[in-house]
Amino acid sequence: MSSVERAAKGPAVVDRVNVALIAEAVEAMGKLQERTGLKKVDLVNRALLIYEFIDAELRAGSKVLLRDPEGRDQLVKIFL
């Protein structure tokens, strides 16, 4: 199989995990599926990548800010 064919199929699966989600996580996943059209596996992979990035940044002393459409910044408190 060529690298182009492999890339078209998406990333290779390197680990499988079964998880039990709490009710709030199930609700959040449902909302995300409705808004994005992504599969559960894609949402979980993206969530883990984002979580790891934010965790590393916070541990390095960075802050998380959200900017609304009017340009106002809001500091986000995240408890890890």
C-alpha positions in Angstrom: 0.0 0.0 0.0 1.4 3.4 -0.9 1.8 6.3 1.5 -1.0 8.1 -0.3 -3.4 5.2 0.2 -2.4 4.9 3.9 -3.0 8.7 4.4 -6.4 8.4 2.7 -7.5 5.7 5.2 -6.5 7.9 8.2 -4.1 7.4 11.0 -3.2 3.8 12.0 -4.8 2.5 15.2 -2.1 1.9 17.8 -4.2 1.3 20.9 -7.8 0.4 21.8 -9.4 1.5 25.0 -12.8 0.7 26.5 -14.1 3.5 28.7 -17.2 4.1 30.8 -18.4 7.7 30.4 -20.2 9.7 33.0 -23.6 11.1 32.1 -22.2 14.6 31.5 -19.6 13.3 29.1 -22.3 11.3 27.2 -24.4 14.5 26.9 -21.3 16.5 25.7 -20.4 13.9 23.2 -24.0 13.9 21.8 -23.9 17.7 21.4 -20.6 17.6 19.7 -21.7 14.8 17.3 -24.7 16.9 16.4 -22.7 20.1 15.8 -19.7 18.5 14.1 -20.9 15.3 12.5 -17.8 13.6 13.8 -17.7 10.0 15.0 -17.3 9.2 18.7 -13.7 7.9 18.1 -12.7 11.1 16.4 -14.2 13.2 19.2 -12.4 11.2 21.9 -9.1 11.4 20.0 -9.4 15.2 19.5 -10.4 15.7 23.2 -7.3 13.8 24.4 -5.0 15.8 22.1 -6.5 19.1 23.3 -6.4 18.0 26.9 -2.7 17.1 26.7 -1.9 20.4 25.0 -3.7 22.5 27.6 -2.3 20.5 30.5 1.3 20.9 29.1 0.7 24.7 28.6 -0.8 25.2 32.1 2.1 23.3 33.7 4.5 25.5 31.8 2.9 28.6 33.4 0.7 29.7 30.5 -2.9 30.9 30.9 -6.0 30.0 28.9 -8.0 33.0 27.5 -11.2 33.1 25.4 -11.9 36.1 23.2 -15.5 36.7 22.4 -16.6 38.2 19.0 -16.4 41.7 20.4 -12.8 41.3 21.3 -13.3 40.9 25.1 -10.9 38.5 26.8 -12.0 36.1 29.6 -9.5 34.2 31.7 -10.6 30.5 31.9 -10.0 28.7 35.1 -9.2 25.0 34.5 -8.7 22.6 37.4 -6.6 19.6 36.5 
